[in-house]
Amino acid sequence: MENTLENKAKFFAQYYGQDVLKASSVQGIHKVGRSFMGKIYHDQYLELKPISSISDGDAIEVCKMAIPYTGRYELLEVRKTSIVFKLPFINSKYQVFPLKSRAIHLETYKGGLGVVEIDQITPIFNSIAIIDYLRSRGYAVPWMGLSVEKLIEYSWIKLNED
């Protein structure tokens, strides 16, 4: 995808209503909305949270959406683009097996998100809901084939490292 103002406006619209808009020409942080969406300027960007700063509560919500959740959960590690956790494995017959380490990779993997268990990739069927949830909480997530790194390179976003 090309780095154009039209594409930038489409990306910004994904964060509509959130206080994440900044510009070098305007002080403070602003809500992405109609007053700013009419004119997208080159110096505007969204200040978003990196996945590595995800809260325990948000990580639990992502895990609940990723695979069947039994209430037992242990967050192990948050990496740059993934969440590593332990959760009981539940098969299609709803048989519960012991805790196993899994990772939710939030960058695209072969066209979508994936839960990784050892070397086996299992696609997440409700990955759109996970991306929408993370975006609604102000996290930087891939968009239309553009990685978070590419969004930074395009100057569409900056990561809030607080």
DSSP file with accessible surface (Angstrom, degrees, kcal/mol):
  #  RESIDUE AA STRUCTURE BP1 BP2  ACC     N-H-->O    O-->H-N    N-H-->O    O-->H-N    TCO  KAPPA ALPHA  PHI   PSI    X-CA   Y-CA   Z-CA
    1    1 A M              0   0   87      0, 0.0     2,-0.1     0, 0.0   144,-0.0   0.000 360.0 360.0 360.0 138.3    0.0    0.0    0.0
    2    2 A E        -     0   0  141      1,-0.1     2,-1.5     0, 0.0     5,-0.1  -0.404 360.0-114.6 -79.6 153.5    1.3    3.4   -0.9
    3    3 A N        +     0   0   83     -2,-0.1     2,-0.3     4,-0.1    -1,-0.1  -0.660  62.1 143.3 -87.4  83.6    2.0    6.2    1.5
    4    4 A T     >  -     0   0   49     -2,-1.5     4,-2.4     1,-0.1     5,-0.2  -0.840  63.2-116.7-120.0 161.0   -0.7    8.7    0.4
    5    5 A L  H  > S+     0   0   64     -2,-0.3     4,-2.5     1,-0.2     5,-0.2   0.863 116.2  55.8 -64.4 -34.1   -2.9   11.1    2.3
    6    6 A E  H  > S+     0   0  129      2,-0.2     4,-1.9     1,-0.2    -1,-0.2   0.944 110.7  43.2 -63.3 -46.6   -5.9    9.2    1.2
    7    7 A N  H  > S+     0   0   23      1,-0.2     4,-2.3     2,-0.2    -2,-0.2   0.889 112.2  54.4 -66.6 -36.7   -4.6    5.9    2.6
    8    8 A K  H  X S+     0   0    6     -4,-2.4     4,-2.9     1,-0.2    -2,-0.2   0.919 106.9  50.8 -62.2 -42.6   -3.5    7.7    5.8
    9    9 A A  H  X S+     0   0   26     -4,-2.5     4,-2.0     1,-0.2    -1,-0.2   0.905 108.9  51.4 -62.4 -39.9   -7.0    9.1    6.3
   10   10 A K  H  X S+     0   0  100     -4,-1.9     4,-0.6     2,-0.2    -1,-0.2   0.905 111.8  47.3 -63.3 -41.4   -8.4    5.5    5.9
   11   11 A F  H >< S+     0   0    0     -4,-2.3     3,-1.4     1,-0.2     4,-0.3   0.937 109.8  52.2 -65.4 -46.4   -6.0    4.3    8.5
   12   12 A F  H >< S+     0   0    0     -4,-2.9     3,-2.1     1,-0.3    -1,-0.2   0.865  98.9  65.7 -57.2 -37.0   -6.8    7.1   10.9
   13   13 A A  H >< S+     0   0   43     -4,-2.0     3,-1.6     1,-0.3    -1,-0.3   0.780  87.7  69.0 -59.7 -23.9  -10.5    6.3   10.6
   14   14 A Q  T << S+     0   0   81     -3,-1.4    -1,-0.3    -4,-0.6    -2,-0.2   0.721 103.3  44.1 -65.6 -20.7   -9.8    3.0   12.3
   15   15 A Y  T X  S+     0   0    0     -3,-2.1     3,-2.0    -4,-0.3    17,-0.4   0.099  83.1 155.7-110.3  20.6   -9.1    5.0   15.5
   16   16 A Y  T <   +     0   0  128     -3,-1.6    17,-0.2     1,-0.3     3,-0.1  -0.167  66.5  18.4 -52.5 131.9  -12.1    7.3   15.2
   17   17 A G  T 3  S+     0   0   34     15,-4.1     2,-0.3     1,-0.3    -1,-0.3   0.370  97.3 117.5  89.5  -4.9  -13.2    8.7   18.5
   18   18 A Q  S <  S-     0   0   37     -3,-2.0    14,-2.4    14,-0.2     2,-1.9  -0.743  70.9-122.8 -99.4 145.8  -10.0    8.0   20.4
   19   19 A D  E    S+A   31   0A  96     -2,-0.3    12,-0.3    12,-0.3    -3,-0.1  -0.576  80.5 104.3 -82.6  76.4   -7.7   10.6   21.9
   20   20 A V  E     +     0   0A  13     -2,-1.9    27,-3.3    10,-0.8     2,-0.4   0.351  41.9 114.4-135.9   1.1   -4.6    9.5   19.9
   21   21 A L  E     +AB  30  46A   3      9,-2.7     9,-3.0    -3,-0.4     2,-0.3  -0.648  34.9 167.0 -88.2 130.4   -4.2   12.2   17.2
   22   22 A K  E     - B   0  45A  54     23,-3.1    23,-2.9    -2,-0.4     2,-0.3  -0.931  11.9-175.4-134.1 160.7   -1.1   14.5   17.3
   23   23 A A  E >   -AB  26  44A  10      3,-0.7     3,-0.9     5,-0.4    21,-0.2  -0.978  32.8-130.3-153.6 147.3    0.5   16.9   14.9
   24   24 A S  T 3  S+     0   0  102     19,-1.0    20,-0.1    -2,-0.3    -1,-0.1   0.773 111.2  53.5 -70.0 -21.4    3.7   18.9   15.1
   25   25 A S  T 3  S+     0   0   86      1,-0.1     2,-0.4    18,-0.1    -1,-0.2   0.552 108.8  52.5 -89.5  -7.6    1.7   22.0   14.0
   26   26 A V  E <  S-A   23   0A  55     -3,-0.9    -3,-0.7     2,-0.1     2,-0.1  -0.995  82.1-127.2-131.7 133.2   -0.9   21.6   16.9
   27   27 A Q  E     +     0   0A 186     -2,-0.4    -3,-0.1    -5,-0.1    -2,-0.0  -0.455  66.8  13.0 -78.2 151.3   -0.2   21.3   20.6
   28   28 A G  E    S-     0   0A  50     -2,-0.1    -5,-0.4     2,-0.0     2,-0.4  -0.153  91.3 -63.8  85.3-178.1   -1.7   18.5   22.6
   29   29 A I  E     -     0   0A  75     -7,-0.1     2,-0.3   -10,-0.0    -7,-0.2  -0.891  52.2-164.1-111.5 141.1   -3.4   15.2   21.8
   30   30 A H  E     -A   21   0A  50     -9,-3.0    -9,-2.7    -2,-0.4   -10,-0.8  -0.849  24.6 -99.4-128.3 161.6   -6.7   15.2   20.1
   31   31 A K  E     -A   19   0A 113     -2,-0.3     2,-0.6   -12,-0.3   -12,-0.3  -0.601  37.2-119.9 -78.4 133.1   -9.7   13.0   19.3
   32   32 A V        +     0   0    0    -14,-2.4   -15,-4.1   -17,-0.4     2,-0.3  -0.659  68.1 114.6 -71.6 116.2   -9.7   11.4   15.9
   33   33 A G  S >> S-     0   0   10     -2,-0.6     4,-2.7   -17,-0.2     3,-0.9  -0.923  78.5 -56.4-165.8-168.1  -12.9   12.8   14.5
   34   34 A R  H 3> S+     0   0  206     -2,-0.3     4,-1.2     1,-0.3    -2,-0.0   0.842 121.0  59.2 -59.6 -38.4  -14.7   14.9   12.1
   35   35 A S  H 34 S+     0   0  106      1,-0.2    -1,-0.3     2,-0.2     4,-0.2   0.837 120.2  28.0 -65.0 -29.2  -12.9   18.1   12.9
   36   36 A F  H X4 S+     0   0   43     -3,-0.9     3,-0.5    -5,-0.2    -1,-0.2   0.668 111.0  66.8-102.4 -21.7   -9.5   16.6   12.1
   37   37 A M  H 3< S+     0   0   45     -4,-2.7     3,-0.2     1,-0.2    -3,-0.2   0.749  87.1  70.8 -74.1 -20.5  -10.6   14.0    9.5
   38   38 A G  T 3< S+     0   0   67     -4,-1.2     2,-0.4     1,-0.3    -1,-0.2   0.870 111.8  25.5 -63.1 -35.2  -11.6   16.7    7.0
   39   39 A K  S <  S-     0   0  139     -3,-0.5     2,-0.6    -4,-0.2    -1,-0.3  -0.939  71.0-167.5-134.6 109.8   -8.0   17.6    6.4
   40   40 A I        -     0   0   20     -2,-0.4     2,-0.3    -3,-0.2   -31,-0.1  -0.868  15.7-162.4 -95.7 125.2   -5.3   15.1    6.9
   41   41 A Y    >   -     0   0  114     -2,-0.6     3,-1.5     1,-0.1    -2,-0.0  -0.738  29.9-115.1-107.9 160.2   -1.9   16.7    6.9
   42   42 A H  T 3  S+     0   0  153     -2,-0.3    -1,-0.1     1,-0.3    -2,-0.0   0.806 113.7  55.4 -62.0 -29.6    1.5   15.2    6.5
   43   43 A D  T 3  S+     0   0   43    -20,-0.0   -19,-1.0     2,-0.0    -1,-0.3   0.501  86.0 100.9 -87.6  -1.0    2.5   16.2   10.1
   44   44 A Q  E <   +B   23   0A   5     -3,-1.5     2,-0.3   -21,-0.2   -21,-0.3  -0.613  44.9 160.7 -82.8 144.4   -0.4   14.4   11.7
   45   45 A Y  E     -B   22   0A  35    -23,-2.9   -23,-3.1    -2,-0.3     2,-0.5  -0.958  37.9-111.9-152.4 165.5    0.2   11.0   13.3
   46   46 A L  E     -Bc  21 157A   0    110,-2.4   112,-2.3    -2,-0.3     2,-0.8  -0.901  19.9-143.9-103.2 132.3   -1.4    8.7   15.9
   47   47 A E  E     + c   0 158A  43    -27,-3.3     2,-0.3    -2,-0.5   112,-0.2  -0.867  35.0 174.0 -96.3 108.3    0.3    8.1   19.2
   48   48 A L  E     - c   0 159A   2    110,-2.3   112,-3.3    -2,-0.8    91,-0.2  -0.746  33.0-108.0-118.3 161.4   -0.4    4.5   19.9
   49   49 A K  B     -d  139   0B  72     89,-2.9    91,-2.9    -2,-0.3     2,-0.1  -0.679  33.1-123.0 -87.2 138.2    0.6    1.9   22.5
   50   50 A P    >   -     0   0   10      0, 0.0     3,-2.0     0, 0.0    31,-0.1  -0.483  21.6-117.9 -74.5 152.2    2.9   -0.9   21.5
   51   51 A I  G >  S+     0   0   10     29,-0.4     3,-2.3    89,-0.3    30,-0.1   0.851 112.1  71.0 -57.2 -30.6    1.7   -4.4   22.1
   52   52 A S  G 3  S+     0   0   57     28,-0.5    -1,-0.3     1,-0.3    26,-0.1   0.713  95.9  52.5 -63.4 -15.2    4.6   -4.9   24.5
   53   53 A S  G <  S+     0   0   51     -3,-2.0    -1,-0.3    27,-0.1    -2,-0.2   0.208  78.7 142.9-103.1  16.6    2.8   -2.5   26.9
   54   54 A I    <   -     0   0   12     -3,-2.3     2,-0.1     1,-0.1    -3,-0.1  -0.248  51.2-120.5 -59.8 139.7   -0.4   -4.4   26.9
   55   55 A S     >  -     0   0   50      1,-0.1     4,-2.6     4,-0.0     5,-0.2  -0.413  19.9-114.3 -76.1 158.2   -2.2   -4.5   30.3
   56   56 A D  H  > S+     0   0  106      1,-0.2     4,-2.5     2,-0.2     5,-0.2   0.910 117.9  53.4 -58.2 -41.0   -2.9   -7.9   32.0
   57   57 A G  H  > S+     0   0   41      1,-0.2     4,-2.0     2,-0.2    -1,-0.2   0.914 110.3  45.1 -62.0 -43.9   -6.6   -7.2   31.6
   58   58 A D  H  > S+     0   0    5      2,-0.2     4,-2.3     1,-0.2    -1,-0.2   0.886 111.6  53.5 -67.8 -37.6   -6.3   -6.6   27.9
   59   59 A A  H  X S+     0   0    0     -4,-2.6     4,-2.5     2,-0.2    -2,-0.2   0.916 108.3  50.2 -62.6 -41.5   -4.1   -9.6   27.5
   60   60 A I  H  X S+     0   0   43     -4,-2.5     4,-2.6     2,-0.2    -2,-0.2   0.930 109.4  51.0 -62.4 -43.6   -6.7  -11.8   29.2
   61   61 A E  H  X S+     0   0   72     -4,-2.0     4,-1.7     1,-0.2    -1,-0.2   0.912 110.2  49.6 -61.2 -40.9   -9.4  -10.4   26.9
   62   62 A V  H  X S+     0   0    0     -4,-2.3     4,-1.9     1,-0.2    -1,-0.2   0.932 110.8  49.9 -62.8 -44.2   -7.3  -11.3   23.9
   63   63 A C  H  X S+     0   0    0     -4,-2.5     4,-1.9     1,-0.2    -2,-0.2   0.907 107.9  53.6 -61.8 -40.4   -6.7  -14.8   25.2
   64   64 A K  H  < S+     0   0   89     -4,-2.6    -1,-0.2     1,-0.2     5,-0.2   0.867 112.9  43.9 -61.8 -36.5  -10.4  -15.3   25.8
   65   65 A M  H  < S+     0   0   39     -4,-1.7    61,-0.3    -5,-0.2    -1,-0.2   0.777 110.2  57.0 -77.7 -27.4  -11.1  -14.3   22.2
   66   66 A A  H  < S-     0   0   10     -4,-1.9    59,-0.3     1,-0.2    60,-0.2   0.922 120.9  -6.3 -74.2 -47.1   -8.2  -16.4   20.8
   67   67 A I  S  < S-     0   0   34     -4,-1.9    -1,-0.2    -5,-0.1    57,-0.0  -0.949  96.2 -63.9-145.0 162.1   -9.2  -19.8   22.1
   68   68 A P        -     0   0   67      0, 0.0     2,-0.4     0, 0.0    22,-0.1  -0.234  55.3-145.5 -52.5 135.2  -11.8  -21.3   24.4
   69   69 A Y        -     0   0   70     -5,-0.2     4,-0.1     1,-0.1    -5,-0.0  -0.898  23.3-177.4-112.8 132.1  -11.2  -19.9   27.9
   70   70 A T        -     0   0   54     -2,-0.4     3,-0.1     2,-0.4    -1,-0.1   0.422  55.0-102.2-107.1  -1.9  -11.7  -21.9   31.1
   71   71 A G  S    S+     0   0   49      1,-0.3     2,-0.5     0, 0.0    -2,-0.0   0.203  93.3 107.3  98.5 -17.6  -10.9  -19.2   33.6
   72   72 A R        +     0   0  128      2,-0.0    -2,-0.4    16,-0.0     2,-0.3  -0.861  44.9 152.8 -95.6 129.9   -7.4  -20.6   34.3
   73   73 A Y        -     0   0   49     -2,-0.5     2,-0.4    14,-0.1    14,-0.2  -0.996  28.6-169.5-158.6 144.0   -4.8  -18.4   32.8
   74   74 A E  E     -E   86   0C  91     12,-1.8    12,-2.9    -2,-0.3     2,-0.5  -0.911  17.0-145.9-144.0 112.7   -1.2  -17.5   33.4
   75   75 A L  E     +E   85   0C  45     -2,-0.4    10,-0.2    10,-0.2     3,-0.1  -0.677  21.7 174.3 -77.0 123.8    0.5  -14.6   31.5
   76   76 A L  E     -     0   0C  70      8,-2.2     2,-0.3    -2,-0.5     9,-0.2   0.846  56.4 -17.7 -97.0 -45.6    4.1  -15.5   30.9
   77   77 A E  E     -E   84   0C  92      7,-2.0     7,-3.3     2,-0.0     2,-0.5  -0.981  44.4-142.3-164.4 144.9    5.6  -12.8   28.7
   78   78 A V  E     -E   83   0C  39     -2,-0.3     5,-0.2     5,-0.2     2,-0.2  -0.983  28.5-173.2-114.5 123.4    4.6   -9.9   26.4
   79   79 A R        -     0   0  109      3,-3.0     3,-0.2    -2,-0.5   -26,-0.0  -0.468  43.2 -84.4-104.9-176.4    6.9   -9.5   23.5
   80   80 A K  S    S+     0   0  144      1,-0.2   -28,-0.5    -2,-0.2   -29,-0.4   0.890 123.5   5.8 -58.1 -43.5    7.2   -6.9   20.8
   81   81 A T  S    S+     0   0   38    -30,-0.1    25,-3.3   -31,-0.1    26,-0.7   0.148 125.2  53.7-130.0  19.6    4.5   -8.5   18.6
   82   82 A S  E     - F   0 105C   3     23,-0.2    -3,-3.0    -3,-0.2     2,-0.5  -0.990  60.7-136.9-152.4 161.1    3.1  -11.4   20.7
   83   83 A I  E     -EF  78 104C   0     21,-1.9    21,-2.8    -2,-0.3     2,-0.5  -0.986  19.8-156.9-118.3 124.5    1.6  -12.4   24.0
   84   84 A V  E     +EF  77 103C  13     -7,-3.3    -8,-2.2    -2,-0.5    -7,-2.0  -0.899  27.1 153.0-105.9 129.5    2.9  -15.6   25.6
   85   85 A F  E     -EF  75 102C   0     17,-2.9    17,-3.2    -2,-0.5     2,-0.5  -0.941  41.5-120.6-148.0 165.5    0.6  -17.3   28.0
   86   86 A K  E     +EF  74 101C  69    -12,-2.9   -12,-1.8    -2,-0.3    15,-0.2  -0.956  38.8 158.0-111.8 135.3   -0.3  -20.6   29.6
   87   87 A L  E     - F   0 100C   0     13,-1.7    13,-1.5    -2,-0.5   -14,-0.1  -0.986  46.4 -96.9-151.8 143.6   -3.9  -21.8   29.1
   88   88 A P  E     - F   0  99C   1      0, 0.0     2,-0.4     0, 0.0    11,-0.2  -0.390  41.4-120.4 -62.1 142.1   -5.5  -25.3   29.3
   89   89 A F  E     -     0   0C  72      9,-0.9     8,-2.8     8,-0.4     2,-0.5  -0.708  27.1-165.8 -82.6 133.3   -5.9  -26.8   25.9
   90   90 A I  E     - F   0  96C  25     -2,-0.4     6,-0.2     6,-0.2     2,-0.0  -0.984   7.2-152.4-121.6 121.9   -9.5  -27.6   25.0
   91   91 A N    >   -     0   0   36      4,-1.7     3,-2.3    -2,-0.5     4,-0.0  -0.214  39.2 -86.3 -85.9-178.0  -10.2  -29.9   22.0
   92   92 A S  T 3  S+     0   0  112      1,-0.3    -1,-0.1     2,-0.1    -2,-0.0   0.696 129.4  56.2 -64.9 -16.7  -13.3  -30.0   19.8
   93   93 A K  T 3  S-     0   0  160      2,-0.1    -1,-0.3     0, 0.0     3,-0.1   0.261 118.1-113.2 -96.0  12.2  -15.0  -32.3   22.3
   94   94 A Y    <   +     0   0  180     -3,-2.3     2,-0.5     1,-0.2    -2,-0.1   0.789  62.8 155.0  60.3  31.7  -14.4  -29.8   25.1
   95   95 A Q        -     0   0  102     -4,-0.0    -4,-1.7     1,-0.0     2,-0.5  -0.777  38.0-136.5 -85.6 130.9  -12.0  -32.1   26.9
   96   96 A V  E     -F   90   0C  73     -2,-0.5    -6,-0.2    -6,-0.2    -1,-0.0  -0.784  21.8-172.5 -95.5 130.1   -9.7  -30.0   29.0
   97   97 A F  E     -     0   0C  83     -8,-2.8    -8,-0.4    -2,-0.5     3,-0.1  -0.688  36.2 -72.2-113.0 168.1   -6.0  -30.8   29.1
   98   98 A P  E     -     0   0C  94      0, 0.0    -9,-0.9     0, 0.0    -1,-0.2  -0.026  65.4 -72.9 -59.4 165.2   -3.2  -29.4   31.3
   99   99 A L  E     -F   88   0C  69    -11,-0.2     2,-0.3   -13,-0.1   -13,-0.1  -0.291  54.0-176.7 -57.8 134.6   -1.7  -25.9   30.9
  100  100 A K  E     -F   87   0C  87    -13,-1.5   -13,-1.7    -3,-0.1     2,-0.2  -0.985  29.7-108.0-132.5 146.8    0.5  -25.5   27.9
  101  101 A S  E     +F   86   0C  60     -2,-0.3    17,-0.3   -15,-0.2     2,-0.3  -0.542  43.4 171.4 -74.0 137.3    2.4  -22.5   26.8
  102  102 A R  E     -F   85   0C   7    -17,-3.2   -17,-2.9    -2,-0.2     2,-0.4  -0.952  20.5-148.3-139.1 160.7    1.0  -20.7   23.8
  103  103 A A  E     -FG  84 116C   9     13,-1.5    13,-2.7    -2,-0.3     2,-0.7  -0.998   6.8-147.8-132.5 134.9    1.8  -17.4   22.0
  104  104 A I  E     -FG  83 115C   0    -21,-2.8   -21,-1.9    -2,-0.4     2,-0.6  -0.915  17.8-151.7 -98.0 115.5   -0.6  -15.2   20.1
  105  105 A H  E     -FG  82 114C  56      9,-2.4     9,-1.0    -2,-0.7   -23,-0.2  -0.810  10.5-170.4 -90.8 122.3    1.3  -13.5   17.3
  106  106 A L  E     +     0   0C   3    -25,-3.3     2,-0.2    -2,-0.6   -24,-0.2   0.565  63.4  81.2 -95.6  -9.5   -0.2  -10.2   16.5
  107  107 A E  E    S-     0   0C  33    -26,-0.7     7,-0.2     1,-0.1     5,-0.1  -0.624 102.1 -84.8 -84.3 157.3    1.7   -9.5   13.4
  108  108 A T  E     -     0   0C  86     -2,-0.2     2,-0.4     5,-0.1     5,-0.2  -0.361  44.0-170.0 -65.9 137.2    0.3  -11.2   10.3
  109  109 A Y  E >  S- G   0 112C  97      3,-3.0     3,-1.3    -4,-0.1    -1,-0.0  -0.968  73.6 -23.5-129.1 112.4    1.5  -14.8    9.9
  110  110 A K  T 3  S-     0   0  186     -2,-0.4    -1,-0.1     1,-0.3     3,-0.1   0.911 134.2 -40.1  50.1  44.9    0.6  -16.4    6.5
  111  111 A G  T 3  S+     0   0   76      1,-0.1     2,-0.3    34,-0.0    -1,-0.3   0.462 128.5  30.7  92.1  -0.4   -2.3  -13.9    6.1
  112  112 A G  E <  S-G  109   0C  22     -3,-1.3    -3,-3.0    -5,-0.1    -1,-0.1  -0.980  89.6 -66.8-167.6-178.9   -3.6  -13.8    9.6
  113  113 A L  E     -     0   0C  10     -2,-0.3    11,-1.3    11,-0.3     2,-0.3  -0.412  49.0-163.3 -75.8 160.6   -3.0  -14.0   13.3
  114  114 A G  E     -GH 105 123C   1     -9,-1.0    -9,-2.4     9,-0.2     2,-0.5  -0.999  23.3-137.2-148.2 148.4   -2.0  -17.3   14.8
  115  115 A V  E     -GH 104 122C   4      7,-2.9     7,-2.5    -2,-0.3     2,-0.5  -0.921  29.8-150.5 -98.6 127.7   -1.7  -19.2   18.1
  116  116 A V  E     +GH 103 121C  28    -13,-2.7   -13,-1.5    -2,-0.5     2,-0.4  -0.872  19.1 177.9-106.1 128.9    1.6  -21.0   18.3
  117  117 A E  E >  S- H   0 120C  23      3,-2.3     3,-2.6    -2,-0.5     2,-0.3  -0.966  70.1 -49.4-129.0 113.1    2.0  -24.2   20.2
  118  118 A I  T 3  S-     0   0  142     -2,-0.4    -2,-0.0   -17,-0.3   -16,-0.0  -0.438 121.6 -28.3  56.0-114.6    5.5  -25.7   20.0
  119  119 A D  T 3  S+     0   0  152     -2,-0.3     2,-0.5    -3,-0.1    -1,-0.3   0.302 116.1 102.8-109.4   9.5    6.0  -25.6   16.2
  120  120 A Q  E <   -H  117   0C 125     -3,-2.6    -3,-2.3     2,-0.0     2,-0.5  -0.811  58.5-150.9 -99.2 128.0    2.4  -25.9   15.2
  121  121 A I  E     -H  116   0C  59     -2,-0.5    -5,-0.2    -5,-0.2    -2,-0.0  -0.849  10.4-171.4 -97.7 126.6    0.5  -22.9   14.0
  122  122 A T  E     -H  115   0C  55     -7,-2.5    -7,-2.9    -2,-0.5    -2,-0.0  -0.977  23.6-127.4-115.0 120.7   -3.2  -22.8   14.6
  123  123 A P  E     -H  114   0C  74      0, 0.0     2,-0.7     0, 0.0    -9,-0.2  -0.340  16.0-126.4 -66.5 149.4   -5.1  -19.9   12.9
  124  124 A I    >   -     0   0    9    -11,-1.3     3,-1.1     1,-0.1   -11,-0.3  -0.883  16.2-160.1 -95.2 118.2   -7.3  -17.7   15.1
  125  125 A F  T 3  S+     0   0  188     -2,-0.7     3,-0.3   -59,-0.3    -1,-0.1   0.759  89.4  46.2 -75.1 -24.5  -10.7  -17.7   13.5
  126  126 A N  T 3> S+     0   0   65    -61,-0.3     4,-1.5   -60,-0.2     3,-0.3  -0.143  70.8 130.4-107.2  41.4  -11.9  -14.5   15.3
  127  127 A S  H <>  +     0   0   27     -3,-1.1     4,-2.7     1,-0.2     5,-0.2   0.826  67.4  61.0 -63.7 -30.3   -8.7  -12.6   14.6
  128  128 A I  H  > S+     0   0  125     -3,-0.3     4,-2.9     1,-0.2    -1,-0.2   0.928 103.4  50.3 -62.8 -41.0  -10.7   -9.6   13.3
  129  129 A A  H  > S+     0   0   44     -3,-0.3     4,-2.5     2,-0.2    -1,-0.2   0.895 110.7  49.7 -64.1 -37.8  -12.3   -9.3   16.7
  130  130 A I  H  X S+     0   0    0     -4,-1.5     4,-2.8     2,-0.2     5,-0.2   0.948 112.4  46.2 -66.7 -47.5   -8.9   -9.4   18.4
  131  131 A I  H  X S+     0   0   25     -4,-2.7     4,-2.8     1,-0.2     5,-0.2   0.934 113.9  49.2 -60.4 -44.7   -7.5   -6.7   16.1
  132  132 A D  H  X S+     0   0   83     -4,-2.9     4,-2.5    -5,-0.2    -1,-0.2   0.911 111.5  49.6 -61.7 -40.8  -10.6   -4.6   16.6
  133  133 A Y  H  X S+     0   0   49     -4,-2.5     4,-1.1    -5,-0.2    -2,-0.2   0.954 113.1  45.5 -62.4 -49.4  -10.4   -5.0   20.3
  134  134 A L  H ><>S+     0   0    0     -4,-2.8     5,-2.4     1,-0.2     3,-0.6   0.911 113.4  50.1 -62.1 -41.3   -6.7   -4.0   20.4
  135  135 A R  H ><5S+     0   0   16     -4,-2.8     3,-1.9     1,-0.2    -1,-0.2   0.920 107.0  54.8 -63.7 -39.9   -7.3   -1.0   18.1
  136  136 A S  H 3<5S+     0   0   68     -4,-2.5    -1,-0.2     1,-0.3    -2,-0.2   0.731 106.5  52.8 -66.8 -19.8  -10.3    0.1   20.3
  137  137 A R  T <<5S-     0   0  117     -4,-1.1    -1,-0.3    -3,-0.6    -2,-0.2   0.315 124.2-103.5 -96.6   5.1   -7.9    0.1   23.3
  138  138 A G  T < 5S+     0   0    5     -3,-1.9   -89,-2.9     1,-0.3     2,-0.3   0.674  70.3 145.9  85.7  19.8   -5.3    2.3   21.4
  139  139 A Y  B   < -d   49   0B   4     -5,-2.4     2,-0.5   -91,-0.2    -1,-0.3  -0.625  53.4-114.4 -89.6 149.9   -2.7   -0.3   20.5
  140  140 A A        +     0   0    1    -91,-2.9   -89,-0.3    -2,-0.3     8,-0.1  -0.710  46.0 167.3 -80.8 122.2   -0.7   -0.2   17.3
  141  141 A V        -     0   0    1     -2,-0.5   -34,-0.1     6,-0.1   -60,-0.0  -0.936  41.2 -85.5-133.4 156.9   -1.7   -3.2   15.1
  142  142 A P        -     0   0   15      0, 0.0     2,-0.4     0, 0.0     5,-0.2  -0.206  42.8-161.0 -58.8 154.9   -1.0   -4.1   11.5
  143  143 A W  B >   -I  146   0D  20      3,-2.1     3,-2.7     1,-0.1  -132,-0.1  -0.978  59.5 -19.0-145.5 126.5   -3.4   -2.7    8.9
  144  144 A M  T 3  S-     0   0  129     -2,-0.4     3,-0.1     1,-0.3    -1,-0.1   0.839 128.9 -45.7  49.4  43.4   -4.1   -3.7    5.3
  145  145 A G  T 3  S+     0   0   72      1,-0.3     2,-0.6   -34,-0.0    -1,-0.3   0.446 110.8 124.0  83.6  -2.2   -0.8   -5.7    5.0
  146  146 A L  B <   -I  143   0D  11     -3,-2.7    -3,-2.1     4,-0.0    -1,-0.3  -0.831  54.9-139.4 -93.7 125.5    1.2   -2.9    6.6
  147  147 A S     >  -     0   0   39     -2,-0.6     4,-2.3    -5,-0.2     5,-0.2  -0.292  26.8-106.7 -73.2 165.8    3.2   -3.9    9.6
  148  148 A V  H  > S+     0   0   15      1,-0.2     4,-2.2     2,-0.2     5,-0.2   0.914 123.5  55.3 -59.3 -39.7    3.5   -1.7   12.7
  149  149 A E  H  > S+     0   0   75      1,-0.2     4,-2.5     2,-0.2    -1,-0.2   0.896 107.4  48.4 -61.2 -39.9    7.1   -1.0   11.6
  150  150 A K  H  > S+     0   0   67      2,-0.2     4,-2.6     1,-0.2    -1,-0.2   0.899 108.5  53.9 -68.7 -37.5    5.9    0.2    8.1
  151  151 A L  H  <>S+     0   0    0     -4,-2.3     5,-2.2     2,-0.2     6,-1.0   0.888 111.0  46.7 -63.2 -36.5    3.2    2.4    9.8
  152  152 A I  H ><5S+     0   0   67     -4,-2.2     3,-1.7     3,-0.2    -2,-0.2   0.927 110.5  52.1 -67.9 -45.0    6.0    4.0   11.8
  153  153 A E  H 3<5S+     0   0  129     -4,-2.5    -2,-0.2     1,-0.3    -1,-0.2   0.883 107.9  51.7 -59.4 -38.2    8.2    4.3    8.7
  154  154 A Y  T 3<5S-     0   0   36     -4,-2.6    -1,-0.3    -5,-0.1    -2,-0.2   0.535 112.6-124.5 -72.6  -8.9    5.3    6.1    6.9
  155  155 A S  T < 5S+     0   0   73     -3,-1.7    -3,-0.2     2,-0.2    -2,-0.1   0.756  77.7 123.3  65.6  27.9    5.1    8.5    9.9
  156  156 A W  S   <S+     0   0    0     -5,-2.2  -110,-2.4    -6,-0.2     2,-0.3   0.733  75.9  21.8 -83.8 -27.0    1.4    7.6   10.4
  157  157 A I  E     -c   46   0A   1     -6,-1.0     2,-0.3  -112,-0.3  -110,-0.2  -0.953  57.0-162.4-136.8 158.7    2.1    6.5   14.0
  158  158 A K  E     -c   47   0A 114   -112,-2.3  -110,-2.3    -2,-0.3     2,-0.4  -0.978  30.7-119.8-132.4 143.8    4.5    6.9   16.8
  159  159 A L  E     -c   48   0A  44     -2,-0.3     2,-0.9  -112,-0.2  -110,-0.2  -0.709  14.5-135.7 -88.0 133.3    4.6    4.5   19.7
  160  160 A N        -     0   0   44   -112,-3.3    -1,-0.0    -2,-0.4  -113,-0.0  -0.792  20.7-173.7 -85.2 106.1    4.0    5.8   23.2
  161  161 A E              0   0  133     -2,-0.9    -1,-0.1  -112,-0.1  -112,-0.1   0.242 360.0 360.0 -89.8  12.9    6.7    4.1   25.2
  162  162 A D              0   0  174   -109,-0.0    -2,-0.1     0, 0.0     0, 0.0  -0.283 360.0 360.0 -65.8 360.0    5.4    5.4   28.6
